[in-house]
Amino acid sequence: MKNRKINLWPLFTIVVLICLVFGALHFFRGYFIKKTNEENVPEVLEKKEVEKTYNVSFTLAGNVLVNSNMWNDSKAADGYDFDLIFKTFADTYKKSNINFYFQQSIVGGSDLGASAFYNYNSPKEILSETSKLGFNLISLGSTHAYDKGIDGIKNTIKYLDDNKIKYSGISDSEDRLKDNIIIKNGLKIGLLSYTMKTDEIINEEYAVSKYSDELAKADIDAMKNKTDIIMVSIDWSNISTDAVSVEQKRIVDYLSSLGVDIIIGNTSYAIQPIEIINNTLVCYSLGNLLSGHTSIDSRISAVVDFNLKVTKLEDKVTTNFDKINVLLTYAYNDAGTQYKIVPFTKITKELSSYKTYYEKYNKLLTGNNDKIKLYEIGE
């Protein structure tokens, strides 16, 4: 009997086809299950936003007004040295993420001449010193901003750039809103600075930001898409008491309604109250951090430090001010020499009646707000 040769190819082909069919079925089953699961994901989960929280600390200081006696008192072998004037203050005040102060006298430098009363100028070394202290945001919209004309403004901006300090209130071009935003801890903080008037007539309209409701609104609108926090500084120019005027209150309420977060005012003559209005922190006037004024009240200043918490969830942003503390300081001098800034926490013989003034400003600044606290004498 002959051996018959069995042809296995048909059987092999059938097995392969069966495997392909089952493989395809398995593949498409997995695909449709995945597709169904994706389509059934609740829409609310797909669009869920995560709440984000940011914290930034602030320190706000008042006016620095350099007069001609301070030029003489700070004269060094090579230029000017303000280290001794600021030394005690530098060892005391709380350094924060944002350290702000108000430069009342323009920083035109020695080539524009030492300042005299009513027409002020500062040596460039004042900015080197404040930068060394940690100040990184400066207001320059002031009554004396145009005391040295456009040359004083150009020199000031050059020195600010040299020291990498952000600023607002003056400009050497039509582009006024520049170099006024600082970024800290993931937040963009913008500063707008204005003065109600200037001692000198301004030839270049853009050079100094003079306050009007219309200009402020336009600037704030322009800043809203660029920043998370908006600060506004105003030199009230003609206020000489610790009482808040009707016009001050009107402007503050208006700026708050536009969404400004922090308002810092200055008068050059007096400290005024601190309030929280519609979630806007308002310091009506912080007084003179450094000046040669004769009256005691015009040489006492309030240095305010606080924490700001910003919470973002979708399009909703909330802010909360916490730990608002105030350090009182006194601008001491001995008959036009030995100028220095003395914190009330260290003051002794520089002002014999310091306890009386402490009680006065403790009442004025804290009012009925338990969120605001003065650093105690000797603390």
Secondary structure, 3 states (H helix, E strand, C coil): CCCCCCCCHHHHHHHHHHHHHHHHHHHHHHHHHHHHHHHCCCHHHHCCCCCEEEEEEEEEEEEECCCHHHHHHCEECCEECCHHHHHHHHCCCCCCCEEEEEECCCCCCHHHCCCECCECCCCCHHHHHHHHHCCCEEECCCCCCCCCHHHHHHHHHHHHHHCCCEEECECCCCCCCCCCEEEECCEEEEEEEEECCCCCCCCCCCCECECCHHHHHHHHHHHHCCCCEEEEEEECCCCCCCCCCHHHHHHHHHHHHCCCCEEEEECCCCEEEEEEECCEEEEEEEEEEECCCCCCHHHEEEEEEEEEEEEEECCEEEEEEEEEEEEEEEEECCCCCCCEEEECCCCCCCCCCHHHHHHHHHHHHHCCCCCEEECCCCC
